[in-house]
């Protein structure tokens, strides 16, 4: 199958409105080969981007709350925070996300994934003099891929991108190998060039590469495979995911740092050659005396060399307590999510970073006072990690609390299921008139309608939202209790139902946050003068009976 070669063009870098950019990209995305790429096309190969582990010292799972700061800039904006990204790099990542979303909507590529890769590969081109047009003042080039400690890749670009006409080198902010760029190169800034040294082009090319094989990167397993295809290293995956999660919880754009001596260019750990032993001339031998015969000792059985004991590794995560988390909307979860990390020898895994992350949340739930959606917690001496401060959102619904950790070979996960129930409405304990004439008796002339009657439901003096009331005409029975009038025999006032028919009782809509109930129009046409009784009653039997006096209409003038 031929590789998919996508070319996104005519996107002006001057357009800052993302909505307009997304609309333009939808029509500008041109697929020059209608075939779809195999998943195999992006599996780790010798010419994949950073397919060889470079031994970068930064490849430890980072604590997202303590990310190293972007190198300081000269002048304004020098100290803008640990999670800052140079403005041009941030723009490039976000544009790439929009471009890929227009061309491959099923991929669901987050720009924070590109930022995580950019952070690991070149610290977002910081220190190389990143310019507004996406190029750098200093080239970003990896070591020669000449087989000396890593893959051997003969020159494929005639030195066009990497300046080396003999062997290839990884180049640019996202460290593409020229032979890979030949397939996945893209034009991310609409200048009709495809240059991996330009961060706009590199970000878009990386996005297309990660989406190969119709991947859906919202699926954790497919996301994991995509990052492994970029660099077949579990430590690399751990680090990229750590930065991605950090950026998903907020990041600031900072001025592009100038060229400097930070950070160090991409490095490769090369094997250290063993020193050649120096020969020392043997001394002139002296005559040996005739040895005295000694008894021949009985040879002892040689001991077998002991095999080194393997270092225990993180083997599994265990849920502690129930996997079901429940809380009312707006309240804290009383059950604290807890897990135990266990080593391969069965002992607790102490001091291991554990990622707690809210996924597929429809409730608005969050972690801690800062409202985060994830937190990295270190296990204690018993291998236990607990998530503090989990609070239910304002909406009823559910979420998954995913817990993840990493060993050198795989990602370990377990999950909690969270359910948020609606907060029960307060039970009204009082109904009272609150309309403008509340201090006067109800009185209306026969033939005219009663309008503007308002009642408020309260619970312990506060408005009771969600209270439902039935309004109806009542009369006393022989025992003195209020009972509904017989609709067929009633000669008193009446309401209209939704179809316009006469009724003597209506179920009213629940009260809003203010607890108020606006009663519908009460008609008195053909009603004889007298006193009638209107009862308002809740399902919890909170009752308000109002006396309604209907007076005779004045006689017409002679």
C-alpha positions, 0 to 999 in steps of 0.5 A: 500500500502506498503511503498516505501523502497529505498536503495542507496548503493556503493557511495564512499564518497571520490568521489568529481566529481559530474558528476561521482557521478551522473553517479554511482548513476544512476546504484546504485539506487536500489528500493526494492519495485517497488510500489510507495508511496501514498501521504498519507504516508508522510502526517503529523502523530504523528510519522512524522519528527518533526510533533509536533511544538516544539516552536523553537524561530527561526521560524520567516520568515527570511530576506535571506539577514541577516541570522544569521552566522554559529557559529565561528570556531577555527582557519582558516575560522572563519569569512566566511560569514553569509550564510556559511554551514559546509563543511560536511553538504554541501557535504551531502545535495548535494550528497542527491540531486544527489542520489534522482535525480538518483532514482526519477528524477521526484521529482526535489529535490533541495539540498537547501531545505534539507539545509533549513531544516538542518538549522532550525533543528540543524543549520547544526549540528554546535556546536555538533562537526560535523566530516568528516564522517558525525557523531557528537561528541555530540548526537543531541536528542530532548526531550522525546516524552512521551505525556507531552506537545507533542505526546506520542510515545513509544520506537520503536528502543530499544534505538538504535538511541536515547539512550532511551528505553522507549520513542522515541526522535527525533534524528540527524541533521535532527531530525528524529523520530526513528519510521519514520526512520524505513520506510525512513532510507537510506544509504547516504555514502555507509557504509552499515549503515542507521543511522539518527545520520549521516548527509549523511544518514539523508539528503538522508532519508529526501530527499526520505521522501519529494519526497513521493507520486511522488511529483514534488518539482518544483511545489510550491504547492507540495513543500509547502505540502512536508515541511508541511509533515515534520513539520505541522507548517506554521511558519516552512514552512515559515522559511525553504523556507526563508533559501532555497531561501537564499542558492539558491542565493549562499552559501559558505562552511566553516570548520566544527565547533567544539563541543561547547555550541552553538547552543542550542539543539532542545527544546520543549515548555512545558506548564507552570504549574499553581502554586497551591494557598496557603491556609491562615488560616481564622482569628477568627471572631469577634461578628458582631453588629446588622445591621440597615435595609437598602432599598433593591436596585433594581438589575441591569441587568448584562452586557454580557462579551465582546468578544475579538476583533480578531487580524487582519491577513494578508488576501490578496495581490493585484497587483498595476498597470499592471501585464505585465512587458516589457523591451528590452534585457539588459535594466531596466524595467521602470514599477516597480512591486508593490503590496499591502498587506491587513489585514483581517479588510481591512486595509493596512498590514504594515511591512510585509515581501514580497518575490519577486522571478523570476521563469521559466526565459529564459531571464537571468533577475535579481534583483539589482546590485548583480544579485539576482533572489529574494528579500524580501521587507518589506511593508511600512505604506500603505501596499505597497511593490515595487521591485527595480532594476529589469533588463531584461536579454540579451536574448529575452523570458519571466519569471514569477515574483512570489510574496508571503507572509504568514499568520498563515494558508496559503501562499498568492501569486500573479504573474507578467508576464515578457516579454523581447524583442530583442534589435533592431539592430542599423540602418546603415547610411553608407556603406564603403569598408574596404578590403585591397585594399579599397584605390584603384579602383576595377579592374580585368582581364577578365576571372578572378574572383573578390575576397576579397571584403569587406564592413562595415556597420556603424551607427553613426560611430559604427559597425551596427550589423544585417544590411542586404545588397543586392548586384547587378549589376546596370546601369543608366536609361534614367533619370540617376537613378541606376536600376538593370540590366536585368538578361536575357540581361546582358553581365556583371559580375555575382554571383552564387546562392546556386544552382550554377546558374548565378545571377546578384543580391544576398541578403547577410547574416546580418552583425555580431557584427563587421558590416562587409560584405564579398562579394561573388566571382564575376565572369567575364568569357566571359565578355567584357572589360569595366566598370561595376557598383556594387550596395550595398543597405540596406533595409533603402536605404543606398547605395554604388555604386562601379565601376568595371573596367574589362581589356582585357586579354593579348594576348597569346605569339606567 
